Amino acid sequence: MFPAQRTSCSNERPPFRYHHNRLHCESVALEQLTTEYGTPLYVYSAESLRANIVAMQAAFAALQPLICFAVKANDNLVILRTFAAARLGFDVVSGGELHRAQLAGAQPGRCAFAGAGKTDAESRRKQRVPLRLNPGVTPDTHRYIVTGSAESKFGLPPEDARRLADAQWPNLVLRGAHIHIGSELPETAPLLTALDCALEFLEALPANWDTLDIGGGFPVQYRPEGSMPTVPEFAKAIAARLQAFPRRLRLIVEPGRSLLAVMDVGAYGYSMTSHYNAHPRPAEVLVKGDSYRLIRRRESYADLNAADVRE
Ligand SMILES: Cc1ncc(COP(=O)(O)O)c(C=O)c1O
């Protein structure tokens, strides 16, 4: 753990820090939380969520995008409600994520529904659909979180997408382009190359192709060494590209990790838990100043058995 680090979008005091040699989240000693709730335990800082939201909105203010939190990064209802209350939308990739977002108060018009592999029921829920492009760009990040390279399963090469764009689709209204080239992007250049690819694709289509979803991937500086680009740096570079585009686009950004993560497991931690080795899932706690509350209880052995069919 690297308690002194900051998130990529906020410059404020790190919410996890040592005080008298005891690690704290805001003003609460983690020891107190682990004594009360046990370990392993996911602990989130309300202040860092707030600061990250404000920083993300400020960074992109000039472009007025719909900022959609990528629900895959964490689907805790209290956390989703925090985002909904801040007027964020939600990037959902399954009926289940849409269900969670709606339970948290997401407005249907502020949900971007994308992702690979849809059931028939899920496909019927979609209306306006951006086409996910594969721009053939490989950011220098961990190979498991590269999604924009030619070998990646995500998205269509622009020439194939173009054929789909020209075809008739009874249930779908195709109106935009979508890219997401990977997570923990260590530099802005690959995203800008992908952006150019999406803009070229859109430019050749009629003016009602007015939506551009540029995905997420804004990095969190997990390690003290090196330096990752900040969200304002990404936003500035993106704005410069969009300014040169001949028409105004409805922009969507889908940050996950950069809104949530402080230290190692703020994002994707709980989402990636499983019952492997028959471990009940951990609890989650939200800290605000010197108070805290349980926002998901620790599972019990009964939860391990919940879906069993009794003989
Ligand atoms: C399509 C899409 N959008 C957004 C995200 C969020 O990415 P990050 O958490 O790196 O911001 C992901 C992550 O996998 C994704 O696949």
The ligand as an SDF file (V2000), in Angstrom:
LIG
                    3D

 16 16  0  0  0  0  0  0  0  0999 V2000
  -15.9990    0.0760  -22.1910 C   0  0  0  0  0  0  0  0  0  0  0  0
  -15.3670    0.4950  -20.9190 C   0  0  0  0  0  0  0  0  0  0  0  0
  -15.5500    1.7520  -20.4760 N   0  0  0  0  0  0  0  0  0  0  0  0
  -14.9940    2.1840  -19.3190 C   0  0  0  0  0  0  0  0  0  0  0  0
  -14.2150    1.3400  -18.5510 C   0  0  0  0  0  0  0  0  0  0  0  0
  -13.6060    1.8750  -17.2750 C   0  0  0  0  0  0  0  0  0  0  0  0
  -12.2320    1.8740  -17.3590 O   0  0  0  0  0  0  0  0  0  0  0  0
  -11.3450    2.5070  -16.1860 P   0  0  0  0  0  0  0  0  0  0  0  0
  -11.8200    1.8800  -14.9220 O   0  0  0  0  0  0  0  0  0  0  0  0
   -9.9690    2.1380  -16.5300 O   0  0  0  0  0  0  0  0  0  0  0  0
  -11.6210    3.9860  -16.2010 O   0  0  0  0  0  0  0  0  0  0  0  0
  -13.9810    0.0250  -18.9680 C   0  0  0  0  0  0  0  0  0  0  0  0
  -13.1460   -0.8810  -18.1840 C   0  0  0  0  0  0  0  0  0  0  0  0
  -12.9420   -2.0180  -18.4690 O   0  0  0  0  0  0  0  0  0  0  0  0
  -14.5710   -0.4100  -20.1860 C   0  0  0  0  0  0  0  0  0  0  0  0
  -14.3960   -1.6520  -20.6480 O   0  0  0  0  0  0  0  0  0  0  0  0
  1  2  1  0
  2  3  1  0
  2 15  2  0
  3  4  2  0
  4  5  1  0
  5  6  1  0
  5 12  2  0
  6  7  1  0
  7  8  1  0
  8  9  2  0
  8 10  1  0
  8 11  1  0
 12 13  1  0
 12 15  1  0
 13 14  2  0
 15 16  1  0
M  END
$$$$
